[in-house]
């Protein structure tokens, strides 16, 4: 019986017509500062990323953290609260990525570190 409910729910969801919403991807890179030699190519790569996936439009919001942990955390908060991103990519350097972990964890937003 416990298995039947989730299976029935999944079948109902799959059979219904779902409205596809845009997927917002927040990106914070070190396009300036000491790590700019790494961050600039990462920023340029975003332009090459797919604009649609499985028929859903993808919006990339890219912010520069200037290789600074405080700016990386500020960018992450802004991307989550103002831009309502579904996922975060970043940052260029490990200290920034580590500083961002608490923010994404609290907001329950997935993060992929570069």
Rosetta silent file (secondary structure, phi, psi, omega in degrees, C-alpha in Angstrom):
SEQUENCE: XXXXXXXXXXXXXXXXXXXXXXXXXXXXXXXXXXXXXXXXXXXXXXXXXXXXXXXXXXXXXXXXXXXXXXXXXXXXXXXXXXXXXXXXXXXXXXXXXXXXXXXXXXXXXXXXXX
SCORE:     score description
SCORE:     0.000 S_00000001
   1 L     0.000  -38.775  179.633    0.000    0.000    0.000 S_00000001
   2 H   -62.963  -34.825 -179.247    2.862    2.381    0.808 S_00000001
   3 H   -77.288  -29.376 -176.117    4.311    1.845   -2.658 S_00000001
   4 H   -65.545  -40.477 -178.684    0.987    2.225   -4.443 S_00000001
   5 H   -62.100  -50.596  179.121    0.429    5.871   -3.456 S_00000001
   6 H   -62.811  -37.027  179.312    3.745    7.199   -4.827 S_00000001
   7 H   -66.262  -42.992  178.651    3.349    5.155   -8.016 S_00000001
   8 H   -64.368  -40.570  178.552   -0.207    6.442   -8.522 S_00000001
   9 H   -64.589  -44.373  178.939    0.936   10.017   -7.866 S_00000001
  10 H   -62.210  -42.092  178.741    3.818    9.698  -10.317 S_00000001
  11 H   -63.604  -40.483  179.179    1.507    8.260  -12.971 S_00000001
  12 H   -65.180  -41.012  179.554   -0.971   11.100  -12.462 S_00000001
  13 H   -67.014  -40.627 -179.089    1.766   13.713  -12.766 S_00000001
  14 H   -70.137  -31.134 -177.647    3.224   12.148  -15.878 S_00000001
  15 H   -84.325  -18.315 -179.974   -0.123   11.831  -17.585 S_00000001
  16 L   -83.204  158.676  176.796   -1.223   15.400  -16.872 S_00000001
  17 L   -85.434  117.126 -179.011   -0.186   18.345  -18.993 S_00000001
  18 L  -101.196  136.670  175.019    2.362   20.319  -17.043 S_00000001
  19 L   -75.000  131.558 -179.991    3.155   23.944  -17.789 S_00000001
  20 L   -89.870  124.716  178.261    6.849   24.334  -18.446 S_00000001
  21 L   -99.893  157.278  174.174    8.474   27.188  -16.560 S_00000001
  22 L   -62.945  149.139  174.021   11.784   28.828  -17.373 S_00000001
  23 E  -104.154  122.801 -179.944   14.781   27.437  -15.517 S_00000001
  24 E  -101.221  123.026 -179.195   16.892   30.173  -13.935 S_00000001
  25 E  -112.606  117.675  177.204   20.562   29.368  -13.452 S_00000001
  26 E   -91.035  134.263 -178.125   22.581   31.703  -11.245 S_00000001
  27 E  -128.805  128.103  171.716   26.286   31.909  -11.972 S_00000001
  28 E  -121.678  122.474 -177.906   28.937   33.659   -9.907 S_00000001
  29 E  -129.060  161.005  177.007   32.437   33.753  -11.391 S_00000001
  30 L   -93.070   75.418 -179.072   35.677   35.575  -10.670 S_00000001
  31 L   -77.972  -14.770  174.620   35.748   37.683  -13.841 S_00000001
  32 L  -133.329  172.458 -179.759   37.918   40.248  -12.049 S_00000001
  33 L    87.267 -172.248 -174.666   40.438   40.058   -9.232 S_00000001
  34 L   -58.934  -28.260 -177.896   43.287   37.577   -8.727 S_00000001
  35 L   -98.619   16.663 -177.230   41.391   34.624  -10.253 S_00000001
  36 H   -60.534  -31.090 -179.856   40.228   36.495  -13.371 S_00000001
  37 H   -63.683  -23.226  174.607   42.442   34.357  -15.623 S_00000001
  38 H   -93.606  -38.931 -174.335   40.193   31.432  -14.656 S_00000001
  39 H   -71.661  -34.651 -179.254   36.922   33.313  -14.276 S_00000001
  40 H   -63.029  -47.718  176.283   36.867   35.076  -17.649 S_00000001
  41 H   -61.611  -35.604  177.055   36.877   31.806  -19.652 S_00000001
  42 H   -63.585  -43.553  178.309   34.176   30.445  -17.333 S_00000001
  43 H   -61.816  -42.478  179.556   32.071   33.555  -17.945 S_00000001
  44 H   -66.137  -30.391  179.459   32.601   33.220  -21.700 S_00000001
  45 H   -66.100  -31.181 -179.082   31.565   29.556  -21.540 S_00000001
  46 H   -58.486  -35.243  178.467   28.115   30.507  -20.233 S_00000001
  47 L   -63.681  -21.926 -179.424   27.340   32.039  -23.645 S_00000001
  48 L   -92.423   -6.273 -178.161   27.903   28.578  -25.153 S_00000001
  49 L   -70.715  154.920 -178.249   25.553   26.789  -22.755 S_00000001
  50 L   -63.237  142.826  178.976   22.215   25.488  -24.103 S_00000001
  51 L   -89.731  -19.392  174.700   19.344   27.977  -24.216 S_00000001
  52 E  -139.632  147.024  174.624   16.723   25.228  -23.960 S_00000001
  53 E  -136.848  123.027  179.834   16.723   21.780  -22.387 S_00000001
  54 L    52.128   39.206  177.415   13.858   19.359  -23.010 S_00000001
  55 L    81.025   -0.269  179.458   11.765   22.227  -24.332 S_00000001
  56 E  -101.235  133.432  179.785   12.339   24.402  -21.271 S_00000001
  57 E   -72.668  136.147  178.844   13.959   27.828  -21.659 S_00000001
  58 E  -109.682  127.022  175.966   17.143   28.320  -19.638 S_00000001
  59 E  -110.609  126.923  178.048   18.031   31.791  -18.312 S_00000001
  60 E  -105.609  126.309  175.784   21.587   32.391  -17.097 S_00000001
  61 E  -113.069  112.227 -173.529   22.194   35.236  -14.645 S_00000001
  62 E  -108.077  128.071  177.126   25.946   35.858  -14.366 S_00000001
  63 E  -125.182  149.026  179.207   27.514   37.943  -11.589 S_00000001
  64 E   -95.707  126.285  177.622   31.174   38.772  -10.902 S_00000001
  65 L   -97.798    2.424  175.843   32.443   37.997   -7.401 S_00000001
  66 L    54.975   27.765 -179.814   35.817   39.696   -8.040 S_00000001
  67 L    63.263   24.463 -175.187   37.607   36.685   -6.485 S_00000001
  68 L  -116.705  129.613 -177.107   36.243   37.809   -3.088 S_00000001
  69 H   -63.568  -38.973  179.262   34.428   35.494   -0.663 S_00000001
  70 H   -63.724  -42.541  178.283   32.166   38.248    0.678 S_00000001
  71 H   -65.771  -36.696  178.679   31.107   39.207   -2.853 S_00000001
  72 H   -63.031  -42.537  178.494   30.492   35.533   -3.694 S_00000001
  73 H   -67.000  -43.092  177.921   28.147   35.184   -0.711 S_00000001
  74 H   -60.598  -44.913  178.032   26.409   38.474   -1.571 S_00000001
  75 H   -60.296  -43.059 -178.691   25.971   37.335   -5.189 S_00000001
  76 H   -62.319  -45.496  177.700   24.574   34.000   -4.044 S_00000001
  77 H   -61.247  -42.898 -179.988   22.020   35.668   -1.772 S_00000001
  78 H   -63.203  -45.448 -179.507   21.025   38.061   -4.564 S_00000001
  79 H   -60.965  -38.389 -178.334   20.642   35.243   -7.093 S_00000001
  80 H   -76.466  -46.961 -173.238   18.439   33.270   -4.699 S_00000001
  81 H   -82.705  -43.930 -176.255   16.294   36.080   -3.282 S_00000001
  82 L   -88.125  -43.378 -175.744   16.010   38.553   -6.167 S_00000001
  83 L   -92.209   -9.870  177.209   16.476   36.378   -9.242 S_00000001
  84 L    52.856   48.358 -177.852   14.762   33.274   -7.796 S_00000001
  85 L   -70.164  153.602  178.672   17.285   30.911   -9.393 S_00000001
  86 L   -91.318  -23.965 -178.715   16.697   27.167   -9.493 S_00000001
  87 E  -153.896  152.937  178.680   20.380   26.248   -9.323 S_00000001
  88 E  -116.404  135.826  170.734   23.711   27.997   -8.658 S_00000001
  89 E  -113.529  132.223  175.163   26.949   27.488  -10.611 S_00000001
  90 E   138.432  175.127   -1.020   30.164   28.760   -9.103 S_00000001
  91 L  -102.388 -177.170 -177.302   32.433   30.013   -7.986 S_00000001
  92 L   -64.295  -41.272 -174.696   35.746   30.039   -9.783 S_00000001
  93 L  -113.387  151.256 -175.620   37.881   29.481   -6.677 S_00000001
  94 H   -58.727  -45.501 -179.707   37.454   27.054   -3.785 S_00000001
  95 H   -57.235  -38.703  178.564   37.325   29.610   -0.929 S_00000001
  96 H   -66.622  -44.389  179.103   34.390   31.363   -2.615 S_00000001
  97 H   -60.753  -42.544  178.904   32.573   28.082   -3.240 S_00000001
  98 H   -64.412  -37.067  178.898   33.046   27.046    0.381 S_00000001
  99 H   -67.664  -27.631 -177.490   31.720   30.415    1.570 S_00000001
 100 H   -80.498  -18.552 -171.976   28.593   29.964   -0.578 S_00000001
 101 H   -57.980  -45.071 -178.119   27.684   26.535    0.822 S_00000001
 102 H   -62.082  -38.328 -178.669   25.817   27.777    3.904 S_00000001
 103 H   -65.961  -48.621 -178.612   23.665   30.140    1.826 S_00000001
 104 H   -69.219  -34.296  178.422   22.603   27.524   -0.728 S_00000001
 105 H   -64.566  -45.818  179.395   22.105   24.907    1.972 S_00000001
 106 H   -62.617  -38.599 -178.225   19.817   27.181    3.981 S_00000001
 107 H   -84.874   -7.998 -178.012   17.820   28.099    0.852 S_00000001
 108 L    58.725   42.643  176.926   17.777   24.472   -0.370 S_00000001
 109 L  -108.183  127.022  178.904   19.081   25.528   -3.785 S_00000001
 110 E   -64.025  146.949  179.424   21.380   23.040   -5.552 S_00000001
 111 E  -133.197  135.633  173.719   24.908   24.250   -6.272 S_00000001
 112 E  -115.632  118.414 -179.024   27.483   22.969   -8.725 S_00000001
 113 L   -87.631  139.093 -177.412   30.976   24.198   -7.967 S_00000001
 114 L   -89.267    0.000    0.000   33.282   24.825  -10.908 S_00000001
